[in-house]
Amino acid sequence: MRHFSHLAGPAEESLFESPPEEFHRDSPSRFLAVALGATLYMPADRPSLPADITKQAAAGVTSVVVCLEDAIADEQVATAEDNLVATLRGFADLGAELPLVFVRVRDHTQIRGLVKRLGTATAVVDGFVLPKFTATSGVDYLHAVDRADRAVDRMFHVMPVVESGAALYAETRVDELTRMRAVLHRDRERVLAVRIGATDLCAYFGLRRSPDVSIYDIKVVADLIADVVNVFGRVDGSGFAVSGPVWEYFTDIERIFKPQLRSTPFSEHNVPELRGQLLSRALDGLIREVQLDRANGLTGKTTIHPSHVAVVNALQVVPLEEYRDAMDVLGAGRASGVMASGLGNKMNEIRPHMAWARATADRARVFGVSREGISFVDLLAAGMRR
């Protein structure tokens, strides 16, 4: 797999100074965590599930979650399981080229049944998304995945979802998050990312954000995101990747505030119509939220619509100036001190910026480095032409 592999050769060459590298299912967990990018969720009961996964893989989607939990009504679970099993068996029989595939289960007991039914077709399953993960339920989840490992003689990855009241409420949060971290540390090699269930978290207070605001404007949830990054996202070797929460909107609805995209970048790059397309799909709010995700230490994002994937992944590409700054910091090695950036427009301080530089280098390997003069607008325009 490789990000932006759906672009034609000349188009890719015109956009990237350094193109994205390939990655595989057995790539190191740290590399895969960055490579998740925009992870697209699909309901498991969708009749067109095989065709949808195939189509999205061809369009550049590299990680998919097939959902058996909140996206499925209780009375449809059995039907959804049958559809999922049939779909994955079909892919396994064909030896199809697939994105990373994860199954979001309803509880830990479902893992054993799915693995047994899939048999050798588990080869196309990369892991499980574990909803409503807590310090208590997490033990059962990880034991179930460990048993699944032994049944098929390979390791499944997991992505636990922080979305419980115990994690959200102020009086229990620190204790709950700390205990969850201890549970995950016992099995840290299999943990690709900690995900945040923003919709479920908002539900505890009867909240729902509009397309005019980001999840960071919902303070009760934003406070939890900060604490999740604080507890799980440390760069001292003890942390995990933390993924950005879902953006719920994919068509425009009535707005109160002005659009959040300036027109100048689109006119300067000769794609003024792209701005209109983004605004008509309420994607300007998504763009802002992805930027805030990055600023707050989150990696990649949960997505529920194909139009979100191109936006999220285009924003992961490392601009050439940023890459050169990171290389300057890394090139200083163990030295300390401050240097001006190559363009003389910012300070690069070696020790404080070292962890940022390493993370930037990892992102550059996975998503590539854009050419000089190429902006997010160019990358998005290329991706949305598909």
C-alpha positions as CSV (number, residue, x, y, z in Angstrom):
1,M,0.0,0.0,0.0
2,R,1.0,3.6,-0.6
3,H,-0.7,6.9,0.0
4,F,-1.6,8.8,-3.2
5,S,-0.8,5.7,-5.3
6,H,-4.1,6.5,-7.1
7,L,-2.5,9.5,-8.8
8,A,-1.0,9.0,-12.2
9,G,2.8,9.1,-12.5
10,P,3.2,12.6,-14.0
11,A,0.7,14.1,-11.5
12,E,2.5,12.5,-8.6
13,E,5.9,13.8,-9.8
14,S,4.6,17.3,-10.2
15,L,3.3,17.3,-6.6
16,F,6.0,15.6,-4.5
17,E,9.6,16.4,-3.9
18,S,9.8,13.1,-2.1
19,P,6.9,10.6,-2.7
20,P,5.2,8.5,0.0
21,E,6.9,5.2,0.8
22,E,5.1,1.9,0.6
23,F,4.0,0.1,3.7
24,H,2.7,-3.3,4.4
25,R,0.5,-5.2,6.9
26,D,3.6,-6.4,8.7
27,S,5.3,-3.0,8.8
28,P,6.3,-1.8,12.3
29,S,3.4,-0.7,14.5
30,R,4.8,2.8,14.8
31,F,4.9,3.2,11.0
32,L,1.4,1.8,10.6
33,A,0.0,4.1,13.2
34,V,1.1,7.1,11.1
35,A,0.0,5.4,7.9
36,L,-3.6,5.1,9.0
37,G,-4.3,8.6,7.9
38,A,-8.0,9.0,7.2
39,T,-9.6,5.8,8.5
40,L,-12.9,5.2,6.7
41,Y,-15.7,3.6,8.7
42,M,-18.4,1.5,6.9
43,P,-21.5,-0.2,8.4
44,A,-21.1,-4.0,8.2
45,D,-24.7,-4.5,7.0
46,R,-24.2,-2.5,3.8
47,P,-25.2,-4.8,0.8
48,S,-22.6,-3.2,-1.4
49,L,-19.8,-3.7,1.2
50,P,-17.4,-5.7,-1.1
51,A,-17.8,-3.2,-4.0
52,D,-17.5,-0.2,-1.6
53,I,-14.2,-1.4,-0.1
54,T,-12.8,-2.2,-3.5
55,K,-13.9,1.2,-4.9
56,Q,-12.4,3.1,-2.0
57,A,-9.2,1.2,-2.1
58,A,-8.8,2.2,-5.8
59,A,-9.5,5.8,-4.8
60,G,-6.7,5.9,-2.3
61,V,-8.2,4.8,1.0
62,T,-5.6,2.8,2.9
63,S,-7.4,1.9,6.2
64,V,-11.0,0.8,6.6
65,V,-13.1,-0.1,9.7
66,V,-16.1,-2.3,9.2
67,C,-18.5,-1.5,12.0
68,L,-20.7,-4.0,13.9
69,E,-21.4,-1.6,16.8
70,D,-23.2,1.7,16.8
71,A,-23.8,1.7,13.1
72,I,-25.9,-1.5,13.3
73,A,-29.3,-1.7,14.9
74,D,-29.6,-4.5,17.6
75,E,-31.9,-6.6,15.5
76,Q,-29.6,-6.4,12.5
77,V,-26.4,-7.7,14.2
78,A,-26.7,-11.3,12.9
79,T,-27.3,-10.1,9.3
80,A,-24.4,-7.7,9.5
81,E,-22.1,-10.4,10.8
82,D,-23.1,-12.7,7.9
83,N,-22.5,-9.9,5.4
84,L,-19.1,-9.2,6.9
85,V,-18.0,-12.8,7.0
86,A,-19.1,-13.4,3.4
87,T,-17.3,-10.2,2.3
88,L,-14.0,-11.0,3.9
89,R,-14.1,-14.7,2.8
90,G,-14.7,-13.4,-0.8
91,F,-11.7,-11.1,-0.6
92,A,-9.5,-13.9,0.9
93,D,-10.6,-16.3,-1.9
94,L,-9.7,-13.8,-4.6
95,G,-6.5,-12.7,-3.0
96,A,-7.6,-9.1,-3.5
97,E,-5.5,-6.1,-2.8
98,L,-7.1,-4.5,0.2
99,P,-6.5,-1.5,2.5
100,L,-5.8,-2.2,6.1
101,V,-9.1,-3.8,7.4
102,F,-10.3,-3.5,11.0
103,V,-13.5,-4.8,12.5
104,R,-15.3,-2.7,15.1
105,V,-16.9,-5.2,17.4
106,R,-19.8,-4.7,19.9
107,D,-18.1,-6.4,22.8
108,H,-15.2,-8.8,23.6
109,T,-17.3,-12.0,23.1
110,Q,-17.9,-11.2,19.4
111,I,-14.2,-11.5,18.6
112,R,-14.0,-15.2,19.2
113,G,-17.1,-16.0,17.1
114,L,-15.9,-13.9,14.2
115,V,-12.4,-15.4,14.2
116,K,-13.9,-18.9,14.2
117,R,-16.3,-18.2,11.4
118,L,-13.7,-16.5,9.2
119,G,-11.1,-19.3,9.5
120,T,-8.3,-18.7,7.1
121,A,-10.0,-15.5,5.9
122,T,-8.8,-13.8,9.1
123,A,-5.7,-13.2,6.9
124,V,-7.4,-10.1,5.5
125,V,-8.3,-8.7,9.0
126,D,-5.6,-6.5,10.5
127,G,-7.2,-6.0,13.8
128,F,-10.1,-4.8,15.9
129,V,-11.5,-1.5,17.0
130,L,-12.6,-1.8,20.7
131,P,-15.5,0.5,21.5
132,K,-16.4,1.8,25.0
133,F,-12.9,0.8,26.1
134,T,-12.4,1.2,29.9
135,A,-9.8,0.0,32.4
136,T,-12.2,-2.9,33.2
137,S,-13.6,-3.8,29.8
138,G,-10.2,-3.4,28.3
139,V,-8.9,-6.5,30.2
140,D,-11.6,-8.7,28.6
141,Y,-11.0,-7.2,25.2
142,L,-7.3,-7.8,25.2
143,H,-7.6,-11.3,26.6
144,A,-10.1,-12.0,23.7
145,V,-7.7,-10.7,21.1
146,D,-4.8,-12.7,22.7
147,R,-6.9,-15.9,22.3
148,A,-7.6,-14.9,18.7
149,D,-3.9,-14.5,18.1
150,R,-3.3,-18.0,19.3
151,A,-6.1,-19.4,17.3
152,V,-4.7,-18.2,14.0
153,D,-1.0,-18.0,15.0
154,R,-0.5,-14.3,14.2
155,M,-1.0,-10.9,15.9
156,F,-4.0,-8.7,15.5
157,H,-3.7,-5.0,16.1
158,V,-6.2,-3.1,18.2
159,M,-7.5,0.4,18.4
160,P,-9.3,1.1,21.7
161,V,-11.9,3.9,21.7
162,V,-12.1,6.4,24.6
163,E,-15.8,7.2,24.9
164,S,-16.9,6.2,28.4
165,G,-18.4,8.4,31.1
166,A,-15.7,7.4,33.5
167,A,-13.1,8.9,31.1
168,L,-15.2,12.0,30.5
169,Y,-16.4,13.0,34.0
170,A,-14.0,15.2,35.9
171,E,-14.1,13.3,39.2
172,T,-13.1,10.0,37.6
173,R,-11.1,11.0,34.5
174,V,-7.5,11.0,35.7
175,D,-7.8,7.7,37.5
176,E,-9.6,6.0,34.6
177,L,-7.2,7.2,31.9
178,T,-4.2,6.2,34.0
179,R,-5.6,2.7,34.6
180,M,-6.4,2.4,30.9
181,R,-2.9,3.3,30.0
182,A,-1.6,0.6,32.4
183,V,-3.9,-2.0,30.7
184,L,-2.7,-1.0,27.2
185,H,1.0,-1.0,28.2
186,R,0.8,-4.7,28.9
187,D,0.1,-5.2,25.3
188,R,1.5,-2.1,23.7
189,E,3.0,-3.7,20.5
190,R,-0.5,-4.5,19.2
191,V,-2.0,-1.0,19.9
192,L,-1.9,1.0,16.7
193,A,-3.8,4.1,18.0
194,V,-6.0,5.3,20.7
195,R,-9.2,6.6,19.1
196,I,-11.6,9.2,20.6
197,G,-15.4,8.7,20.3
198,A,-16.5,12.3,20.1
199,T,-20.1,11.6,19.2
200,D,-20.7,9.3,22.2
201,L,-18.8,11.7,24.5
202,C,-21.1,14.6,23.4
203,A,-24.1,12.4,24.1
204,Y,-23.3,12.4,27.9
205,F,-24.3,16.1,28.0
206,G,-26.9,16.1,25.2
207,L,-24.5,18.0,22.9
208,R,-24.0,18.0,19.1
209,R,-21.6,20.4,17.4
210,S,-22.7,22.2,14.3
211,P,-20.5,22.6,11.1
212,D,-19.7,26.1,12.3
213,V,-17.7,24.8,15.3
214,S,-15.0,22.2,15.9
215,I,-14.8,19.6,18.6
216,Y,-12.3,21.9,20.3
217,D,-15.1,24.4,20.8
218,I,-17.0,21.9,22.8
219,K,-15.1,22.5,26.0
220,V,-16.2,19.5,28.0
221,V,-14.9,17.2,25.2
222,A,-11.9,19.3,24.3
223,D,-10.8,19.0,28.0
224,L,-10.9,15.2,27.7
225,I,-8.9,15.3,24.4
226,A,-6.2,17.3,26.1
227,D,-6.0,14.8,28.9
228,V,-6.0,11.8,26.6
229,V,-3.0,13.3,24.7
230,N,-1.4,14.1,28.1
231,V,-1.8,10.5,29.4
232,F,-1.5,8.5,26.1
233,G,0.4,10.7,23.7
234,R,3.8,11.3,25.3
235,V,6.9,11.1,23.2
236,D,9.2,9.6,25.8
237,G,8.6,6.1,24.5
238,S,5.7,5.4,26.7
239,G,3.0,6.9,24.5
240,F,0.6,5.8,21.7
241,A,-0.7,7.5,18.6
242,V,-3.9,9.3,19.4
243,S,-6.3,9.7,16.5
244,G,-8.6,12.6,15.7
245,P,-12.3,12.2,16.3
246,V,-15.0,12.0,13.5
247,W,-16.3,15.0,11.6
248,E,-20.1,14.3,11.1
249,Y,-21.0,16.5,8.2
250,F,-20.7,15.8,4.5
251,T,-23.4,18.1,2.9
252,D,-24.0,21.8,3.6
253,I,-26.6,22.9,6.0
254,E,-27.7,26.4,7.1
255,R,-24.8,28.4,8.6
256,I,-24.6,31.1,11.1
257,F,-20.9,32.1,10.7
258,K,-18.9,32.9,7.6
259,P,-17.1,30.1,5.7
260,Q,-13.7,29.2,7.2
261,L,-11.8,29.1,3.9
262,R,-10.0,32.1,2.4
263,S,-10.6,32.4,-1.3
264,T,-7.0,33.7,-2.1
265,P,-5.2,30.3,-2.0
266,F,-7.7,28.8,-4.4
267,S,-7.5,31.6,-6.9
268,E,-3.7,31.7,-6.7
269,H,-3.6,28.0,-7.5
270,N,-6.2,28.3,-10.3
271,V,-8.9,26.2,-8.7
272,P,-11.4,28.7,-7.5
273,E,-14.2,26.2,-8.1
274,L,-12.7,23.8,-5.5
275,R,-13.5,26.2,-2.7
276,G,-17.1,26.2,-3.7
277,Q,-17.1,22.4,-3.7
278,L,-15.6,22.3,-0.2
279,L,-18.1,24.8,1.2
280,S,-21.0,23.0,-0.4
281,R,-20.0,19.8,1.5
282,A,-19.3,21.6,4.8
283,L,-15.7,20.5,4.5
284,D,-14.2,23.9,5.5
285,G,-15.0,22.9,9.1
286,L,-13.3,19.6,8.6
287,I,-10.2,21.3,7.3
288,R,-10.0,23.6,10.3
289,E,-10.5,20.7,12.7
290,V,-7.8,18.6,11.1
291,Q,-5.4,21.5,11.6
292,L,-6.4,21.7,15.2
293,D,-6.0,18.0,15.6
294,R,-2.4,18.3,14.4
295,A,-1.7,21.3,16.6
296,N,-3.0,19.3,19.6
297,G,-0.9,16.2,19.0
298,L,-3.4,13.9,17.2
299,T,-2.5,11.7,14.3
300,G,-4.9,10.9,11.4
301,K,-8.7,11.0,11.8
302,T,-11.8,8.9,11.9
303,T,-13.9,9.5,8.7
304,I,-17.4,8.5,7.8
305,H,-17.6,9.7,4.2
306,P,-15.3,9.2,1.2
307,S,-15.1,13.0,0.6
308,H,-13.4,13.4,3.9
309,V,-10.5,11.1,3.1
310,A,-8.9,13.3,0.4
311,V,-9.1,16.3,2.8
312,V,-7.5,14.5,5.8
313,N,-4.7,12.8,3.8
314,A,-3.8,16.0,1.8
315,L,-3.3,17.8,5.1
316,Q,-0.9,15.0,6.2
317,V,1.6,15.7,3.4
318,V,4.7,17.5,4.7
319,P,5.4,20.9,3.1
320,L,8.9,21.3,1.8
321,E,9.8,24.1,4.2
322,E,8.6,22.1,7.2
323,Y,10.6,19.1,6.1
324,R,13.8,21.1,5.7
325,D,13.3,22.6,9.2
326,A,12.9,19.0,10.6
327,M,16.0,17.8,8.7
328,D,18.0,20.7,10.0
329,V,17.0,19.9,13.6
330,L,17.7,16.1,13.1
331,G,21.0,16.9,11.4
332,A,22.2,18.7,14.5
333,G,22.3,15.4,16.4
334,R,23.1,15.7,20.1
335,A,24.0,19.3,19.8
336,S,22.0,22.0,21.6
337,G,21.3,25.6,20.7
338,V,19.2,27.6,18.3
339,M,19.4,28.2,14.6
340,A,17.5,30.3,12.1
341,S,15.4,28.3,9.6
342,G,16.6,28.0,6.1
343,L,14.3,30.7,5.0
344,G,15.2,32.9,8.0
345,N,11.6,33.2,9.0
346,K,11.5,31.2,12.3
347,M,13.6,29.8,15.1
348,N,14.6,26.1,15.2
349,E,15.6,25.2,18.7
350,I,17.3,21.8,18.6
351,R,16.4,20.1,21.8
352,P,12.8,21.3,22.2
353,H,12.0,20.7,18.5
354,M,13.7,17.2,18.3
355,A,10.6,15.1,19.0
356,W,8.6,17.3,16.5
357,A,11.3,16.7,13.9
358,R,11.2,13.0,14.3
359,A,7.5,12.9,14.0
360,T,7.7,15.1,10.9
361,A,10.2,12.8,9.3
362,D,7.9,9.8,10.0
363,R,5.0,11.6,8.4
364,A,7.1,12.6,5.4
365,R,8.0,8.9,4.8
366,V,4.3,7.9,4.9
367,F,2.6,10.9,3.1
368,G,5.5,12.4,1.2
369,V,7.0,15.9,0.9
370,S,5.4,18.4,-1.4
371,R,7.4,20.3,-4.0
372,E,8.2,23.9,-3.5
373,G,5.2,26.0,-4.4
374,I,2.8,23.1,-4.0
375,S,0.2,23.7,-1.3
376,F,-2.6,21.7,0.3
377,V,-4.9,23.2,-2.3
378,D,-3.0,21.5,-5.2
379,L,-2.9,18.2,-3.3
380,L,-6.6,18.3,-2.6
381,A,-7.5,19.3,-6.1
382,A,-5.6,16.3,-7.4
383,G,-7.2,13.9,-5.0
384,M,-10.7,15.1,-5.5
385,R,-10.5,14.8,-9.3
386,R,-10.8,11.1,-8.9
